[in-house]
Amino acid sequence: MEHLKTSKERKERWYSTQKPRFVEVKDISDTKEPYPEGIDSHIYGIPCSFLNKDQDRRTLCDALETNGFAVITGVVSEFDCVRSLGMAWDYIEAASFAEACCRQNSPTSAPVSRHNVESHSSNFFPHSLEGGFLPFYGSGYSYFAWDIRGHQNVRKVFECLHGTSNLISSMDGVVLWHEKQPRTDAGWFHLDQNPVSKPGKCGIQGLVNLLPVSEASGGNVMVAKSHKKFPHHYCSDRRSNDSEKHFCSDFYEQRLKELGSEDWMEIDPNDEIILQNEAIVTCLLKPGDMIIWDSRTVHCSNRGYGDINRSGTNQNRLEEAAHGLIRAATAVSMMPTDSVSSTILNRRVSAAKESRTMTHWTNQVTPLGQENLEGSRLEERRIKFMKNYERLTGKKALVNFDHLSRQELRLVQGQDANKDDDPQLLADS
């Protein structure tokens, strides 16, 4: 986003003021009709337990093709959500220690503690990007991220989509919003796929949700069917009588020149063709639900509206484990290993050894901060301080590459990965 230097410029050129429709998720087994074309007050979710049958696998693919996204329910149990929230707090506390160290303080303990409510508003709380995504402090290698990424049902979803169990996973970041922290910005609609260099269907992204999504909490926002306007809506040929020329064509023409081969592209907030009110939806996901989307689908995360309702002294297990978190989720995307070159596989191992959080593209090795030397060095310092925290306290936050299980290693390198051959895997490519 180097072309947008100030917050004012970003808000004027990038942020939309449109509020999403919040839609309930109903069980697909409640209907015997084919997957519905429209989204009214609800969307149909496909139970994870259904994905064992060919017919239900087709239903998942139909849902993804119809709207550009799909919801799979019951991917992670409540018990597993509670456990993962504990790991999320292990990570938050370690990251707050690293943040304090980066500011040249000399803490002897984490300045943010799950048990100290006053610390939850600390400016040492790990900070996210403008849209609320947290890719810093080695988040892609946190126990929190790995606990979800390696979950058998998460793998099952992608095995269903790709028709193989030989998959490698993204090592991207997490979403952790706390009620005591400033709310994320709203309306930052974008694409994660370049319309020129990747004009076809190339990737499926996912997010596993651990806490209930409500109008107050906010959540992922999808623009239904926007994948069907990709790529022609963004890169129509100005020299022809292309019917896709429209009011925002100049915006996208300029932005694509700025992008080059990069993937991340914001959507013009004035684009009424893409940003139609009825298409902009947030699914009211339950804990353990997963949302997946085609990378050609316009989306964002959006802050909530109003206050979170608390149950007072009768907190349930999830609320107790959340300690004030209102959103907790892990991003995960998987691709077949055989779609990735051996050079990329080797480079993925090198990046994983350095705990460098990457993008959702598993067939590219673009660690966070690679394009920015100062940002890359800052992230290296954060990770070093995270590991110092582990040595100081004995509390684990980041997974060491050498301690990955064989199943986890396969998600980095593929099924042929063998720790005994590690020096070869890391050979210069």
N, C-alpha and C positions, 0 to 999 in steps of 0.2 A: 504493500500500500504506500510505496514511496511517493507516488504522485499525489497523494492527499496528505499534506504536511500537518494540518491542524485539525483539531476536533471539530471546529466549525465547518471546515471544508468537507470532512467526512460525513457529517450530519446532513449537509446540504446536497451532496452528490450521491449519497449512498443509503441513508436511512429512510425507510418507509414508515409512515404513521398509521398504516392499516393494522387493525387489531384482528387476530385470527378468530375463526369460529372454533369453539371447543366442542368436540364431538365424542360421544361415548363409544366404547369398544364392545361390540356384542359378539357372542360365540357364533361362528359360521354354521355350526350344527343346528342353529335355530331356524335356518332357512334351507329349503330344498332347491332353491332356484340357482342358476349359474351365478358366479360372482357378479354383484350388481355394478352397473356402470357409474352411477352417481353416488355422491356422499351427502346425505341429508343430516339428520341429527345424530347419526351414528355411522360407524364403519365396522365391517366384520373382521374380527381377528381369527386367526387359525391356531387352534391349540397345538402346542409343541408335540403332544402325544399323537397327533394325527399324522405326523410327517413320516410314519413308517410305511404308509400305503402309497402306491403310485398315483392313485386318483387324487389324494390329498396333497401330494407333492405338486401335481399339476395345478391344483387350486391355488397354492402359494405362488407359483409362477404366473398364473392368470391375474392374481391380485396385484402383483408387482408390475405386470405389463399394463393393466387397466389404469391404475392411478399413478404409477411411478414410485409407489411405496407400498409396504404391507406391514401388518402387525402380527406378530406371533406371540401368543399368550402362554403364560406358565413355563417360560424357559428356565427360570431360576426360582427355586423354592423360597418361601419366607425365611426358613432356617438359614439358607445360603446367603440371602440378602442381609440378614443380621450379621453373619460372620464377615461378609465383605465390607459392611459399614464400619466394623471395628478396624479392618485393614485400612480403610479410607482415612480414619482418624490417626492411625499410626503414621500414615504418609503426611497428613496435614501438620502434625506436631513436628515431625522431622523437617519438613519444608519450612516451617516457621523458624526453626533453629538456623537453617541454612540462610534464610532471608536476613535474619539478625546478623549473622556472620558477614554476609555480603555488604552490610551497612557499617562494617568495622566495629561492631559491638563484640563483646566476648562473653556470650551467654554460657552458663553452665547447665542449663536445662532449656526445654522448649518454651518460648514465650507464649505459645498458644497451647492450651490444654483442654481436652474434651470435658474435663470435670470442673473447669473454672469458667463459668459463664461470662464473667467480666473480660476474660482474655479473648472471647470470640469476636469482639469488635476491634481487636488489635490491628495496627497497620502492618504487622508482621505475618498476618494471615496470608497464605500463598495467593498471589494475584493471578487473575485470568486475563485472557485477551478481551477486547472490547465486547465481543459477543458472548462471553461467559465460558469459553472453552479454555481448559488449563493444560497447556502442553509443556510447561516448565518443570524444573526440579526433577528431571528424569521420570516424569509421570508415567511414561509408556512402559517403564520397568518396575513400577511399584508392585508390591504384593497385591494391592487392590486391583490393578489392571490385569495382572496375570491370573488372579483368582477367577475373574469373569472370562477372560480370553480363553483359558484352558478348560472351561466348564464343558462337560460332554454334550450338553444340549445346545450350547452355542456352536460348537463344531458341527453338531447334527444339522442345524439350520443351513450352514454353508455346504455341508456334504450333500444335502438335498438339492440346493440350488445349482451346484456345479457337477453333481453326479459322480463324485470321487471323494475318498477319504484322504487322499494325498494332497494336503493343503498347506499353504504357508499363511501366516497371519500378519496383519499390520501391527506396528508397534507405536500406535498413536496414543493421544492423551485421554484425559478424563474430564468430567463435568462435576464440580463440587461447589454448590451455591449455599451460602449460609445466611440465615435471616438477619444476622447482625452486621453483615457486610453490605456495601453499596450494591444496589441492583444492577444487573447487566443492562447494557444498552438494548434498545428494541429495534426490530425491523431491518436487520442487516442481511437482506436476502442476497444469496450468492449461488454460484455453481462451483463444483469441484472438478469440472472437466472442461478442457479447452475445446471450444467448438470447431477450431480450425485443425489443430494437430490430432484431435481424437473425435472425429465426427460421428462415430458409431457407438454401439453399446460396449462399454469397456470395463465398468466396475460396479459393484454393489457394496454400499456402505451399511453399517449397522451401529446401533446404540442399544445397550442393555440397561434397563431402568431399574433402580433399586427402591425408589420411594414413589408414593402416589403422585401423579400429575394432576393438578387442579388449575382452575383459573387463577388462583392466588399464587401458586408456585411458579407458573409458567412452564414451558417445555419446548420440545422441538416443534417447529412449524414447517409444514410441507405445502407446496403449491401443487395441488393435484393436477395430473395430466400435463404438467409443464414439460416433461421429457419428450412429449410428442411434437413440440415446437423446436426441438433441438436437431441439427445445428442451424437450420435455415433462418430462424428468427434473429440470430445474432450476427450472422456473417453473410447476408444476402449480397449479391453482386450488384453494386451500384451502377454498373455500366449497362445493365439490361433492364427490361421492363418487369423485373422481379416483383411479384405481388407481395413479397414479404417486406418491402421497404416501408418504413413506418416512422412515426414521430421520434423514436429513440434510436434510429439507425446510426446517427452521427455519434451518439454516446458509445455504442458498442464498437463501431469502427475505430474510434480513437483508443478505446480500452484494449482491443485486440492487438493493436500496434504496440501498446505499452507492455502487454503480456508476453509477447514473443511465444515461447513454447511452454510457459508456465500455465498451471491449471486453474488456479483460484481466480474467479472473476465475479465482481459484484454486479447486481442487477440494478438498472436505473429505477429509482423509486417512482418515476413518472410513467413507467411501462404498464399501461392499462391493459395491454394484451396478455401479458404474463400474470400480472398481479390483479386478477379478478377476485372480487370479494368472496364469492361463493367457493372459490378454489383454495383459499388460504385457510388451512385447518391445523389445529393442535389436537392430537388424540389423547384422551384422558387415560393414559396408561396406568396400569396397576403395578405394584412392586413385582419384579420378575418378568415383566413383559419386555419384548424386544421389538424395535422398529427397524426395518431395513428399507433402503431406497436406492434406486438407480442413480448413478452419479450425474446423470443428465437432468435430474429433477432439481428445480429451484427450492431452496430450503434455508432455514436459519434456526437459531434458538431465540426465544423471546421471553423477556421478564414477565412475571405475573402481575396481576391487577388485584389490589386489596390485600388484606391481612390473612395469614395462615390461621386456620382454626385449630386450636389446641384442645385436647380432651382433658386438660387440667391434671388432676392427680391420677386419673385412670389412663395413663399412657400405655399404649401397646408396645410390644417388643421392638418394633421398627422405630417408633418415635424415641424410645429410650436409647437405642443404638445410634440414632441420628444426631443426638445432642445439638439440635438446632439447625442441622442441614435441611434444606428444603428441596434440593435436587442432588442426586448422586447417580452417576451413570458412567459407563465405560464405552468408549468407541472401539469398534472392532470390525475389521473387514478381512476376508480371506479369499485367496485365489488358488487355482490348481498349481502345484509345484512345476509341472511340465510346461506352464505358460511363461516361466521365468528363466532367463539365461543363467548358466553356471557362474558367469561373472557377477551378476547381481546377487546370486545366492551367497557367494563368497563375501561380497561387500556388506551384505546384511549381517553376517556373523561379526565382521569387524566393527560395524556400528553398534551391534548389540553388546559387544565387549566393553564399549565405551558408554553404555547406558544412554545412547542418544535417541531421544524420541523422534519418530519419523511421521510421515503423512499416512493417509489411508491407502495410498498406492503401494501395494506389496511388491509390484514389479519395478519399482524405482527406489533408489536409496538417496533420499533427500532429507538428511537429519535436520532437525530444528536449528536455525541459526547459521546454516551452511553458507547462505548468501550474505551474511553479516558477520564480519570478523569479531566485532565488539560483542554482539549477541552470543556468538558461539563461545567466546572466552568466558562470558558471564555464566552461561549454562554449565561449562566445565567446572567453574568455581562452585556453583550451587551443588552439583553432584558430589564434588569433593567434600563439601561441608556436610552433606547428607550422610556420607559414609563416615565422617568424623563423629557425627551424632550417634551412629550405630555403635562405633567403638566405645564412645563415652558412656552410653546408657545401656548397651546390650539389646536395645529395641530395634527390630528390623523394619526397614521401610522399602528399600530397593532390593530386587532379586539379583543376586550375583550370577553372571553367566555360567560360571563353573558349577553352580548349584541347580541349574535347570534339570528337570526330570527329562527322561528320554522323549516323552510325549511333548513336553514344552519345547525341547530342542528341535523336534521335527517341525513345529510351527514357525521356527526361525529359518531352518535350513532345508526342510522337506524330509520325507520318510527315509531317505538314504543317509541321513546324518548319523555320524558315528563319532563320539567324543575322542576315540583313540586316533582318529584321523585329523584331529583339530588343526595341527600345524599346516597340513595341506589345504584345509578349507580356508585358512587365512593367508594363503600365498598371494603375493601381489598379482592383481589382475590387470 
